[in-house]
Amino acid sequence: MRVVIAKCQVDYAGRLSAHLPLAMRVLMIKADGSVLVHSDGGSYKPLNWMSPPCSMRIDDPSAIQVEAGFSEIWTVRQKKTDDTLVISIAEVVTEIEQELGTDPGLVKDGVEAHLQELLAEHIDTLGDGYTTVRREYMTAIGPVDILARDSAGSSIAVEIKRRGGIDGVEQLTRYLELMNRDATLAPVTGVFAAQEIKPQARTLAEDRGIRCVVLDYDALRGMDDPETRLF
C-alpha cells in the first residue's frame, strides 16, 4: 500500500469524463493495482478511482505542464475498457509505503453472516428466476455479500445487514458505482436486504434506484410454517 498526500489535478476519460481542479488530496495505490483519490470529506467514498486490472505509468511533465506548476504526471489505464485516470502532481507533501500482508477479511456478525448464507440458498426470495452467482464477490474495495442474476440474466448486487442504515446504503452505492464500470457485469442494480430497514435508509436507497427487501430470518431458516399459524 502506497499513500501519497499531494497537491494535484485529476482527469478521468473513458465512458464518462470528470475533472478535479488542483487541490490537496490523498492518493492511495493498492497492491492489487487499484488507485483511489480521496479528499478530506465524503467519508470513505473516493472522489475518483481506477479499479484493477490496470497499469500506472509516471512521466515527466511536458513544457506546458511545467509552466502550469506540475512535476509528475501519473497515468492509470484500465486494461479492459481503456479508461484513463490522469493525476497531475504539483507538490508532494508526504508519502508512505507499507506492506500490509494478507487481510483476514471482514468478520461479520453471526446473524448477518447466517442471513447471507440463507439468502444465497434461497435467492428466489428476491424474485422468481433469481440465481446466485457467488457469495462474497470480491471488488477492489471489498466483497459484495451476494452477486446474483435475475430472470432476465441481469447482474444484481445484494448487500445484507441485520439492521439497515444509511451507511449500508452508501456502502452498496459504492460497490454499484465500481461494478458498473466492469463491462462483463454492467448493468448492475442493487438490492439492500435487512431484517429491519430504517426509514431514512429506505428513502435514500429508493432515491438511488436500489430495491429494499426486509428479510424474515425464521422464514429463511424454515421455522416459519404458515400451516401452523393461527392468523
HELIX and SHEET records of a PDB file:
HELIX    1   1 ALA A   63  GLU A   67  1                                   5    
HELIX    2   2 GLY A  110  GLU A  121  1                                  12    
HELIX    3   3 ILE A  123  LEU A  126  5                                   4    
HELIX    4   4 ILE A  166  MET A  179  1                                  14    
HELIX    5   5 PRO A  199  ASP A  207  1                                   9    
HELIX    6   6 TYR A  217  LEU A  220  1                                   4    
HELIX    7   7 PRO A  226  THR A  228  5                                   3    
SHEET    1   A 7 ASN A  48  MET A  50  0                                        
SHEET    2   A 7 VAL A  35  HIS A  38 -1                                        
SHEET    3   A 7 ALA A  18  ILE A  29 -1                                        
SHEET    4   A 7 ARG A   2  ALA A  13 -1                                        
SHEET    5   A 7 THR A  84  GLU A  97 -1                                        
SHEET    6   A 7 GLU A  72  GLN A  78 -1                                        
SHEET    7   A 7 CYS A  54  ASP A  59 -1                                        
SHEET    1   B 5 THR A 131  THR A 139  0                                        
SHEET    2   B 5 GLY A 142  ARG A 149 -1                                        
SHEET    3   B 5 SER A 155  GLY A 164 -1                                        
SHEET    4   B 5 VAL A 188  ILE A 197  1                                        
SHEET    5   B 5 ARG A 211  VAL A 214  1                                        
END                                                                             
